[in-house]
Amino acid sequence: MPTVTWRRRLHTLRTGARRTGLALAATACTVVSAVTLWGWLFDAPPDIGVPARSAVNRALLAGSFAQDCVVKLLTATQAQQHTLDDCWAPPDHLRLPTTPALLVEAPGIAAVTLQDDGGDAQQWSVVIVVSQRPYPSAAPHTACYRLAVLYSRYGLRAPTRPAQVNCPGPGADIALHYPVTVAPHTALADTGAGFLTAYLTGAGGLDRYATPASGLLALTGYRSAMLTKLIAEHTVPDHDTPVEGTTVHALATAELTSTQFTPMLLDFPMTLAVTGGRWMVAALDLAPQLAPDAELTPVMPSPNPR
């Protein structure tokens, strides 16, 4: 049996070992925490912009390639058969007409979707919209074509010829939220009329009708601009100017005359604010105000000429 002296020595050793272990554990935790904090503070964050830009660039490449191929196929003739070699292999070409089958105008990219990503190659689905007509005097017809585009380190290629598909529908109408018609020769209407003239015709004095914070600059592209209608989201008192900073959303309809004396009717959704004791245009809104809980009214498609 250990003597009293040895029991004291063993107790001292165990106590020292526990203290050393706790110190080592605390030190390790401190080092890990410090390294983690250092990484948070000073390590470069992951660059998500590079892959995002790469995807956008490839989508643009696929879209422009598909647009070029679709237009070439729709307008190619026997004498231009070689122009299709950039899109499809020569054995796949159909017999081409001696004159263009269609007159194609205003081609555009309607949609670009990544369908497959195999690492070495990506397959994109591209929808091209064109305005086409069989002969010059025919009415134009909007048509859509879907083309698959294969992107790889070798370049761009179309695995198949395009398919004609349905274009997006004619959409739906929805009620706007401007229930109040602003009377002519009121403070709000005078501001709207003066703003349109100064903003569109180069008559000068835009600073009298638009706030500096609006960032608006005169366009000066029209001979005249006349306010024909102004509607607002709520009633605005005319005799008593509201308190500073009061705002209202409005929709101004302008009858314009271009420099070529061509008439035109445009709508300008805007925000007006009381600045310096008078109404001024604070911003041109990006979109008009929609009526709350308004229901969509589908537009019936019109028959397309062939």
C-alpha positions in Angstrom: 0.0 0.0 0.0 1.4 3.4 -1.0 2.7 5.5 1.9 1.3 8.9 2.7 4.2 10.5 0.9 3.6 8.6 -2.3 -0.1 9.3 -2.1 0.7 13.1 -1.9 3.0 12.8 -4.9 0.4 10.9 -7.0 -2.3 13.5 -6.1 0.1 16.3 -7.1 0.8 14.7 -10.5 -2.9 14.1 -11.3 -3.7 17.7 -10.4 -0.9 19.1 -12.6 -1.9 16.9 -15.5 -5.5 18.1 -15.3 -4.3 21.7 -15.2 -1.9 21.2 -18.2 -4.7 19.5 -20.2 -7.1 22.3 -19.5 -4.5 24.9 -20.5 -3.7 23.0 -23.7 -7.4 22.7 -24.6 -8.0 26.4 -23.9 -5.0 27.3 -26.0 -6.2 25.2 -28.9 -9.7 26.7 -28.8 -8.1 30.2 -28.8 -6.0 29.4 -31.8 -8.9 28.0 -33.7 -11.1 31.0 -32.9 -8.3 33.4 -33.8 -7.7 31.6 -37.2 -11.5 31.6 -37.9 -11.8 35.3 -37.0 -8.8 36.1 -39.2 -10.3 34.3 -42.1 -13.6 36.2 -41.7 -11.8 39.5 -41.5 -9.0 39.2 -44.0 -9.6 36.3 -46.4 -10.9 37.3 -49.8 -14.7 36.5 -50.2 -15.6 34.0 -53.0 -15.9 35.8 -56.3 -19.5 35.0 -57.5 -19.2 37.6 -60.2 -16.9 35.6 -62.5 -19.2 32.6 -63.0 -22.2 35.0 -63.3 -20.5 37.0 -66.0 -19.5 33.9 -67.7 -23.0 32.6 -67.8 -24.3 35.9 -69.1 -21.6 36.1 -71.8 -22.4 32.5 -73.0 -26.1 33.3 -73.1 -25.4 36.4 -75.2 -23.2 34.3 -77.5 -25.8 31.6 -77.9 -28.5 34.1 -78.5 -26.7 36.1 -81.2 -25.6 32.9 -82.9 -29.1 31.5 -82.9 -30.5 34.8 -84.3 -27.9 34.8 -87.1 -28.7 31.1 -88.0 -32.4 31.5 -88.0 -32.3 34.6 -90.3 -29.9 32.8 -92.6 -32.1 29.8 -92.9 -35.3 31.8 -93.5 -33.7 33.9 -96.2 -31.1 31.5 -97.8 -31.2 30.7 -101.5 -29.5 28.1 -103.6 -26.7 30.6 -104.4 -26.2 31.2 -100.6 -26.2 27.6 -99.4 -22.7 27.9 -98.1 -23.8 30.5 -95.6 -25.5 27.8 -93.6 -22.3 25.9 -93.1 -21.6 28.0 -90.0 -24.7 26.6 -88.3 -25.2 23.1 -89.6 -23.3 20.4 -91.4 -23.7 20.6 -95.2 -25.3 17.1 -95.6 -28.2 18.3 -93.5 -29.2 21.1 -95.8 -32.6 20.9 -97.4 -33.2 22.0 -101.0 -33.2 25.8 -101.0 -35.3 28.1 -103.2 -33.9 30.2 -105.9 -35.3 33.3 -104.3 -35.7 34.0 -100.5 -38.7 32.2 -99.1 -39.4 35.0 -96.7 -38.5 38.6 -96.1 -37.3 38.9 -92.5 -37.2 42.1 -90.5 -36.4 43.1 -86.9 -35.1 39.8 -85.6 -34.7 39.7 -81.9 -33.8 37.3 -79.0 -36.9 36.5 -77.0 -35.5 33.9 -74.5 -32.3 32.1 -73.8 -32.4 29.1 -71.4 -29.6 26.7 -70.3 -30.9 23.2 -70.9 -27.9 20.9 -70.3 -24.5 21.4 -68.8 -22.1 18.5 -69.4 -19.0 20.3 -68.3 -17.3 20.1 -71.7 -20.4 21.4 -73.4 -23.5 23.3 -72.7 -26.8 23.2 -74.6 -28.8 26.3 -74.7 -32.4 26.8 -75.9 -32.9 30.1 -77.8 -36.2 31.6 -79.0 -35.9 34.1 -81.8 -38.7 36.4 -82.8 -38.9 37.9 -86.3 -41.3 39.9 -88.4 -41.7 38.1 -91.7 -43.6 38.4 -94.9 -43.7 36.3 -98.0 -43.4 39.3 -100.4 -42.8 43.0 -100.0 -46.5 44.1 -100.2 -47.8 41.5 -97.8 -48.6 42.4 -94.2 -45.9 41.5 -91.7 -46.4 38.5 -89.4 -44.6 38.0 -86.1 -43.2 34.5 -85.8 -41.0 32.7 -83.2 -38.4 30.0 -83.8 -36.7 27.8 -81.2 -33.1 26.7 -81.9 -30.8 24.6 -79.8 -27.2 25.9 -79.6 -24.3 23.7 -78.4 -21.5 25.7 -76.7 -18.1 24.1 -76.3 -14.4 25.0 -76.4 -14.6 24.4 -80.1 -17.2 27.2 -80.6 -20.9 27.3 -81.3 -23.0 24.8 -83.3 -26.7 24.0 -83.8 -27.5 20.3 -83.3 -30.8 20.7 -85.3 -32.6 23.1 -87.4 -35.0 25.5 -85.7 -38.6 24.7 -84.9 -41.4 27.3 -85.3 -43.2 27.7 -81.9 -45.9 29.8 -80.5 -45.0 33.3 -79.6 -46.0 34.8 -76.2 -49.7 35.6 -76.0 -51.1 39.1 -76.5 -51.2 39.5 -72.7 -53.8 41.1 -70.5 -55.0 44.5 -69.5 -55.2 45.7 -65.9 -56.8 48.8 -64.3 -54.5 51.6 -63.2 -54.7 53.4 -59.9 -55.3 57.0 -60.9 -58.9 57.6 -59.9 -58.8 61.4 -59.8 -58.8 63.6 -62.9 -56.9 66.8 -62.3 -58.6 69.8 -63.7 -56.8 72.1 -66.2 -55.2 75.4 -64.9 -54.7 74.0 -61.4 -51.3 74.1 -59.7 -50.7 70.4 -60.3 -51.8 70.6 -64.0 -49.7 73.7 -64.6 -46.6 71.9 -63.2 -47.3 68.9 -65.4 -47.8 71.0 -68.5 -44.7 73.2 -67.9 -42.6 70.1 -67.2 -43.5 68.4 -70.4 -42.7 71.5 -72.5 -39.4 72.1 -70.7 -38.4 68.5 -70.7 -39.3 67.6 -74.3 -39.0 70.7 -76.4 -35.9 72.4 -75.3 -37.8 75.5 -74.3 -35.7 75.8 -71.2 -36.6 76.3 -67.6 -36.7 72.6 -66.6 -35.3 73.6 -63.1 -38.6 75.4 -62.5 -40.6 72.2 -62.8 -38.3 69.3 -61.8 -36.4 69.0 -58.5 -32.6 68.7 -58.7 -32.8 65.3 -57.0 -34.8 64.0 -60.0 -31.7 64.0 -62.1 -33.8 64.8 -65.2 -32.2 66.5 -68.2 -34.0 68.1 -71.1 -34.5 65.8 -74.1 -35.3 68.5 -76.7 -36.6 66.0 -79.3 -40.0 67.6 -80.1 -41.3 70.8 -81.5 -44.2 71.0 -79.1 -45.6 69.1 -76.1 -49.2 69.7 -74.9 -50.7 68.1 -71.7 -54.0 66.6 -72.8 -54.8 64.7 -69.6 -53.6 64.4 -66.0 -54.9 61.9 -63.6 -53.7 61.3 -60.0 -53.9 58.7 -57.3 -55.7 61.0 -54.9 -57.2 64.4 -54.7 -54.8 67.3 -54.3 -56.0 70.7 -52.9 -55.5 73.5 -55.4 -55.9 76.6 -53.3 -53.9 75.5 -50.3 -50.4 74.1 -51.0 -49.8 70.9 -48.9 -47.0 70.8 -46.4 -43.4 70.4 -47.7 -42.5 67.0 -48.9 -46.1 65.9 -49.8 -46.1 63.6 -52.8 -48.6 62.3 -55.3 -48.3 59.8 -58.2 -49.8 61.0 -61.4 -50.1 60.0 -65.1 -49.6 62.7 -67.7 -50.7 62.2 -71.3 -48.8 64.4 -73.8 -49.7 65.2 -77.4 -46.3 65.7 -79.1 -45.2 67.0 -82.4 -41.8 65.7 -83.6 -39.2 67.8 -85.4 -40.6 66.2 -88.6 -44.1 67.5 -87.7 -45.2 63.9 -86.9 -47.9 63.7 -84.2 -47.4 61.3 -81.3 -49.2 60.5 -78.0 -47.1 59.4 -75.0 -47.9 58.7 -71.3 -45.6 59.8 -68.5 -46.1 58.2 -65.0 -44.5 60.6 -62.5 -44.1 61.5 -58.9 -44.8 65.1 -57.9 -43.7 66.6 -54.6 -44.1 69.9 -52.8 -40.7 71.5 -52.9 -40.1 75.0 -51.7 -43.8 75.7 -51.4 -44.8 74.5 -54.9 -45.4 71.3 -56.8 -42.5 70.0 -58.8 -41.7 66.7 -60.6 -39.6 64.6 -58.3 -39.2 61.6 -60.6 -40.5 59.8 -63.7 -41.8 56.6 -62.3 -40.5 53.3 -63.8 -44.0 52.0 -64.1 -47.6 53.2 -63.5 -49.5 52.6 -60.3 -51.7 49.5 -60.5 -55.1 49.3 -58.9 -55.1 47.1 -55.8 -56.9 43.8 -56.3 -57.4 44.5 -59.9 -58.3 41.5 -62.1 -56.5 40.8 -65.4 -58.5 41.1 -68.6 -57.0 38.8 -71.2 -56.7 40.3 -74.7 -58.1 38.1 -77.4 -55.5 37.3 -80.0 -56.1 38.5 -83.5 -55.8 36.1 -86.5 -52.3 36.2 -87.9 -51.8 36.7 -91.6 -49.9 33.9 -93.3 
